[in-house]
Amino acid sequence: MADRTSRIILAITGASGAIYGIRALQLLNRVAGLETHLLLSPAAGRTITEETDWTVPQLRELATVVHNYRDIGASIASGSFRTLGMLVAPCSVRTLSSVVNCISDNLIARAADVCLKERRRVVLMLRETPLHLGHIELMAGATRMGAIVMPPVPGFYSRPRSLDDIVDQSVGRALDLFDIDLGIVKRWTGAAPAAPAPLAADSDGD
């Protein structure tokens, strides 16, 4: 019989930063025996196409189960369907608002609401800046309800050398919140890492 810790819900919304959800799904596939339940908002497809080299069909193939955004009768819409929790990466302000105001008119909002009422982990990688008071109050509301709002803010102590390094660190820290450690996070040990080798000088000496 499947244990609740053998399933996780991953939602990708239309906010900028689709690569966070894509990378999370790739990494979750490394966890033996873990079912990934994928949700894509209608706007996510456009963001995936515009921001990455991935296609929606390619992404869907990575997931164990792909749910229809409008299917509020899906397994993950019920608290009796046990999961580890839900990661929304990236999370749009619209999705944040739906979660906080309990507007379960789509499966992303409903699944998050179910996880919260069952006291399961919900991590919202909110992608928006700058923020006005309405955004801040929504984040406060989500926190009061038990969700974790985790904007993917880069940590530069890890000395990232590429965009992939930054994405991996942010996604790895989000998965930490589900007690999933895949060895990709560069953790602070109390001492700064050695500085990388300097880049080669231009041929003209500048």
NUMIDO-344696 format. One record per atom (N, C-alpha, C): x, y, z. Coordinates in steps of 0.001 Angstrom, whole numbers, padded with zeros to 6 digits, always signed. Layout:
BEGIN
XYZ;...
END
This chain:
BEGIN
+000853-001199+000000;+000000+000000+000000;+000883+001240+000000;+000533+002221-000865;+001347+003424-000989;+001250+004268+000273;+002389+004725+000745;+002424+005631+001889;+002281+007055+001385;+001845+007952+002256;+001664+009335+001835;+002972+009947+001338;+004104+009480+001874;+005380+010046+001493;+005843+009560+000133;+005057+008745-000544;+005441+008279-001875;+004776+009090-002976;+004109+010196-002619;+003451+011046-003605;+003707+012515-003291;+003904+013300-004334;+004021+014748-004165;+003325+015419-005340;+002682+016546-005073;+001993+017319-006099;+002887+018479-006521;+003037+018656-007831;+003809+019772-008374;+002931+020551-009341;+002763+021833-009083;+001986+022695-009968;+002885+023748-010584;+002686+023988-011872;+003394+025044-012589;+002348+026021-013107;+002454+027275-012692;+001488+028285-013128;+002121+029150-014215;+001397+030186-014645;+001870+031012-015737;+002827+032113-015358;+003231+032189-014099;+004214+033201-013702;+005545+032935-014389;+006340+033973-014546;+007679+033793-015096;+008492+032901-014160;+009353+032083-014749;+010160+031175-013936;+009732+029731-014088;+009202+029365-015255;+008767+027987-015488;+009888+026986-015251;+011139+027429-015434;+012267+026517-015266;+012335+025945-013849;+011818+026669-012864;+011833+026151-011489;+010973+024890-011380;+009801+024915-011979;+008944+023735-011947;+009504+022593-012775;+010059+022934-013934;+010650+021904-014797;+011803+021213-014076;+012673+022001-013479;+013829+021422-012779;+013383+020608-011566;+012355+021088-010865;+011843+020332-009717;+011346+018961-010163;+010641+018915-011281;+010131+017639-011771;+011268+016714-012174;+012289+017257-012820;+013453+016443-013169;+014104+015847-011923;+014268+016654-010900;+014927+016188-009682;+014065+015185-008919;+012771+015426-008867;+011877+014503-008156;+011871+013125-008809;+012149+013079-010097;+012221+011784-010782;+013395+010938-010302;+014336+011557-009596;+015480+010802-009068;+015142+010071-007769;+014001+010407-007176;+013624+009813-005889;+012905+008491-006159;+013527+007416-005775;+012979+006088-006041;+011609+005920-005389;+010656+005441-006158;+009345+005138-005622;+008434+006324-005405;+008863+007523-005801;+008059+008724-005574;+007163+008998-006782;+005858+009092-006539;+004911+009479-007586;+004872+011003-007682;+004967+011519-008888;+004822+012956-009104;+003480+013212-009785;+002685+014073-009164;+001373+014435-009697;+001456+015862-010214;+001453+016003-011544;+001723+017277-012194;+000443+018004-012584;+000459+019318-012349;-000629+020209-012741;-000045+021394-013496;-000640+021721-014629;-000216+022881-015409;-001405+023814-015596;-001237+025082-015263;-002307+026040-015532;-002327+026332-017032;-003425+026874-017561;-003474+027198-018986;-002348+028139-019421;-001998+029097-018563;-000949+030049-018920;+000451+029452-018817;+000593+028343-018103;+001915+027739-017931;+002489+027282-019260;+001632+026769-020137;+002115+026292-021431;+002804+027381-022217;+002228+028565-022220;+002837+029681-022955;+004166+030081-022327;+004203+030144-020997;+005438+030537-020321;+006542+029516-020568;+006198+028233-020506;+007179+027176-020771;+007759+027332-022169;+006896+027577-023144;+007335+027703-024537;+008192+028942-024747;+007813+030065-024116;+008530+031316-024334;+009844+031397-023562;+009917+030723-022411;+011100+030884-021556;+012100+029744-021653;+011693+028598-022178;+012579+027434-022177;+012551+026734-023535;+013406+025729-023687;+013423+024907-024893;+012515+023688-024752;+011785+023596-023647;+010895+022471-023404;+009549+022687-024089;+008889+021574-024372;+007502+021624-024819;+006634+021013-023729;+005358+021340-023744;+004448+020791-022747;+004385+019261-022844;+004286+018669-024041;+004273+017193-024109;+005529+016559-023508;+006696+017158-023724;+007923+016631-023127;+007849+016664-021612;+007327+017743-021082;+007237+017880-019633;+006250+016879-019054;+005135+016712-019719;+004115+015783-019240;+004663+014356-019158;+005580+014019-020042;+006147+012667-020044;+006986+012389-018807;+007463+013426-018140;+008305+013238-016956;+007496+012867-015716;+006219+013212-015703;+005404+013020-014502;+004804+011626-014443;+004594+011152-013222;+003915+009868-013043;+002454+009982-013446;+001815+011069-012976;+000414+011334-013282;+000289+012802-013672;-000467+013066-014733;-000759+014445-015141;-002254+014665-014979;-002609+015703-014220;-004013+015984-013947;-004502+017159-014791;-005764+017127-015145;-006392+018226-015861;-006658+019380-014889;-006257+020560-015290;-006404+021768-014470;-007844+022001-014019;-008804+021572-014819;-010216+021809-014510;-010889+020641-013797;-010173+019554-013608;-010793+018348-013033;-010786+018403-011509;-011796+019044-010946;-011848+019160-009485;-012331+017872-008822;-012564+016834-009639;-012889+015521-009088;-011711+014566-009135;-010514+015085-009423;-009320+014251-009486;-008944+013725-008101;-008071+012729-008077;-007669+012113-006805;-007115+013137-005824;-006294+014058-006320;-005633+015014-005427;-006581+016098-004919;-007844+016068-005361;-008842+017019-004862;-009461+016556-003557;-009070+015373-003085;-009629+014830-001852;-008557+014651-000789;-008901+014992+000432;-007966+014808+001533;-007694+013348+001840;-008566+012452+001408;-008348+011026+001656;-007245+010457+000785;-006862+011208-000262;-005742+010800-001115;-004482+011388-000499;-003701+010543+000134;-002593+011020+000962;-001366+011366+000124;-000787+012523+000417;+000420+012971-000271;+001381+013599+000733;+002597+013793+000270;+003592+014489+001075;+003278+015977+001158;+002622+016504+000132;+002296+017921+000087;+002349+018424-001338;+002495+019726-001473;+002395+020359-002791;+003406+021480-002945;+004074+021487-004085;+004998+022555-004462;+004413+023278-005666;+004295+024601-005572;+003849+025409-006695;+005052+026222-007173;+005571+025870-008355;+006821+026453-008829;+006769+026682-010343;+006649+027924-010771;+006494+029123-009960;+005031+029321-009573;+004826+030196-008611;+003471+030511-008159;+003118+031928-008588;+002020+032065-009312;+001552+033387-009727;+000781+034053-008589;+000609+035358-008687;-000194+036074-007697;-001643+035598-007766;-002122+035276-008965;-003491+034780-009092;-003677+033488-008293;-002720+032573-008411;-002815+031321-007658;-002700+031582-006170;-001781+032450-005769;-001654+032816-004356;-002977+033348-003825;-003607+034229-004593;-004873+034807-004166;-005963+033751-004044;-006018+032830-004997;-007027+031769-004955;-006846+030887-003722;-005589+030578-003413;-005313+029736-002245;-005724+030448-000959;-005320+031700-000818;-005602+032436+000413;-007099+032642+000613;-007804+032885-000488;-009239+033161-000386;-010108+031919-000571;-009467+030737-000605;-010183+029462-000688;-011125+029407-001893;-010656+029951-003019;-011443+029922-004254;-010987+028709-005063;-011638+027593-004842;-011198+026324-005441;-011916+026057-006761;-011765+026993-007715;-012429+026837-009003;-011551+026143-010043;-010373+025705-009624;-009502+024899-010487;-008730+023934-009607;-008098+022956-010223;-007485+021883-009432;-006232+022332-008687;-005516+023329-009206;-004341+023815-008479;-004762+024403-007140;-005743+025285-007175;-006217+025907-005934;-006861+024881-005012;-007622+023960-005583;-008285+022939-004770;-007269+022011-004112;-006273+021564-004859;-005271+020663-004292;-004493+021344-003172;-004175+022625-003351;-003475+023365-002297;-004360+023504-001070;-005636+023792-001287;-006575+023920-000176;-006686+022611+000601;-006718+021491-000139;-006784+020168+000500;-005546+019924+001354;-004364+020236+000798;-003134+020017+001564;-003120+020860+002836;-003587+022089+002735;-003601+022951+003913;-004572+022446+004970;-005757+022029+004541;-006733+021568+005539;-006306+020263+006191;-005502+019467+005457;-004989+018214+006010;-003659+018420+006738;-003236+019683+006845;-001982+020053+007526;-000767+019435+006846;-000797+019449+005523;+000353+018990+004742;+001137+020193+004233;+002371+019952+003870;+003257+021032+003449;+002825+021604+002096;+002720+022934+002027;+002455+023638+000775;+003523+024716+000633;+004304+024643-000444;+005380+025598-000685;+005052+026375-001954;+004992+027694-001830;+004623+028571-002935;+005840+029391-003354;+006409+029057-004503;+007559+029808-005013;+007027+031003-005809;+006634+032036-005068;+006000+033202-005660;+006981+033978-006528;+006547+034276-007757;+007374+035041-008686;+006676+036344-009029;+007032+037385-008306;+006518+038724-008589;+007404+039739-007905;+007660+040840-008564;+008420+041938-007973;+008298+043153-008894;+008244+044366-008355;+008115+044705-006941;+006734+044341-006422;+006566+044442-005113;+005329+044028-004461;+004555+045217-003933;+003237+045214-004147;+002418+046227-003487;+001772+045608-002246;+001028+046403-001504;+000496+045960-000223;-000417+044741-000377;-001181+044693-001463;-002055+043549-001677;-001285+042246-001766;-000145+042254-002477;+000701+041061-002566;+001209+040652-001188;+001683+041638-000439;+002256+041366+000877;+001192+040807+001826;-000004+041370+001766;-001078+040864+002632;-001488+039453+002239;-001457+039139+000939;-001753+037773+000514;-000688+036802+001035;+000572+037202+000980;+001639+036339+001500;+001479+036115+002999;+001102+037169+003710;+000868+037029+005147;-000297+036080+005402;-001353+036203+004593;-002498+035315+004748;-002145+033869+004483;-001346+033618+003442;-000927+032252+003142;-000107+031677+004290;+000746+032501+004872;+001574+032055+005993;+000723+031719+007204;-000269+032543+007484;-001163+032258+008608;-001922+030957+008403;-002203+030613+007164;-002933+029386+006865;-002053+028145+006919;-000741+028333+007001;+000163+027203+007116;+001032+026946+005913;+000847+027728+004839;+001701+027575+003670;+003056+028234+003917;+004023+027864+003111;+005336+028506+003151;+005509+029279+001848;+005667+030597+001953;+005904+031425+000780;+007412+031524+000590;+007893+031018-000542;+009330+030964-000786;+009662+031542-002156;+009774+032862-002258;+010223+033434-003522;+011613+032887-003858;+011863+032532-005104;+013162+031945-005456;+014265+033003-005518;+014679+033462-004340;+015716+034490-004235;+017084+033809-004249;+017969+034190-005167;+019276+033518-005249;+020100+033701-003979;+020840+032648-003613;+021797+032734-002516;+023199+032768-003095;+023881+033893-002967;+025157+034051-003651;+026346+033526-002859;+026124+033110-001610;+027232+032529-000854;+027707+031220-001482;+026857+030607-002306;+027239+029344-002957;+028109+029563-004185;+028393+030817-004497;+029227+031182-005643;+028713+030575-006955;+027467+030857-007348;+026944+030287-008589;+027728+030793-009793;+027968+029912-010745;+028686+030273-011963;+027782+030285-013190;+026528+029866-013016;+025625+029799-014156;+024186+029940-013677;+023278+030152-014630;+021862+030200-014301;+021403+028855-013750;+021932+027764-014293;+021572+026437-013790;+021932+026284-012317;+023070+026826-011915;+023471+026764-010506;+022455+027484-009618;+021995+028647-010070;+021038+029431-009293;+019708+028698-009190;+019243+028139-010307;+017976+027412-010316;+018063+026188-009414;+019146+025429-009529;+019293+024218-008714;+019307+024533-007230;+019982+025605-006839;+020045+025960-005427;+018653+026316-004905;+017900+027100-005677;+016558+027496-005243;+015618+026306-005174;+015647+025463-006201;+014767+024292-006216;+015175+023307-005129;+016464+023131-004947;+016937+022225-003906;+016494+022673-002523;+016530+023984-002271;+016086+024494-000982;+014579+024321-000810;+013825+024439-001901;+012380+024203-001820;+012105+022738-001486;+012840+021827-002099;+012647+020400-001816;+013103+020041-000410;+014049+020807+000139;+014438+020625+001547;+013224+020691+002457;+012273+021544+002108;+011098+021748+002950;+010184+020528+002974;+010413+019590+002060;+009689+018315+002059;+010592+017181+002549;+011747+017558+003114;+012742+016579+003568;+013245+015721+002417;+013363+016322+001243;+013929+015645+000073;+015281+016286-000220;+016334+015532-000038;+017695+016025-000238;+018353+015193-001332;+018611+015818-002462;+019215+015114-003597;+020677+015497-003793;+021239+016151-002800;+022668+016461-002847;+023049+017587-003780;+022097+018431-004186;+022435+019513-005122;+022598+020857-004429;+022182+020942-003164;+022270+022216-002447;+023679+022422-001909;+024241+023598-002201;+025532+023965-001619;+025234+024614-000272;+025518+023901+000783;+025102+024325+002122;+026172+025159+002816;+025709+026123+003575;+026612+026975+004337;+027206+026177+005480;+028488+026233+005633;+029174+025470+006669;+029833+026357+007714;+029672+027663+007571;+030314+028587+008493;+031534+029248+007907;+031941+028814+006734;+033088+029413+006059;+032762+029538+004577;+033161+030647+004005;+032897+030868+002595;+033701+029882+001751;+033132+029391+000650;+033883+028495-000231;+035022+029232-000903;+035968+028495-001416;+037093+029107-002119;+036589+029867-003332;+037192+031003-003581;+036789+031807-004728;+037105+031062-006018;+036233+031146-007011;+036511+030504-008299;+037678+031172-008999;+038273+030454-009912;+039383+031009-010680;+038891+032201-011483;+039713+033263-011601;+039281+034434-012371;+039100+034086-013833;+038196+034816-014483;+037977+034609-015898;+039200+035079-016680;+039466+034437-017797;+040615+034804-018610;+040433+036223-019147;+041538+036958-019235;+041498+038323-019751;+041201+038308-021241;+040562+039370-021726;+040332+039499-023163;+041654+039586-023896;+041633+039202-025156;+042851+039159-025926;+043477+040542-026116;+042633+041606-025996;+043187+042964-026177;+043730+043543-024877;+043705+042722-023817;+044303+043143-022563;+043369+043891-021648;+042142+044159-022036;+041199+044876-021182;+040693+043993-020073;
END
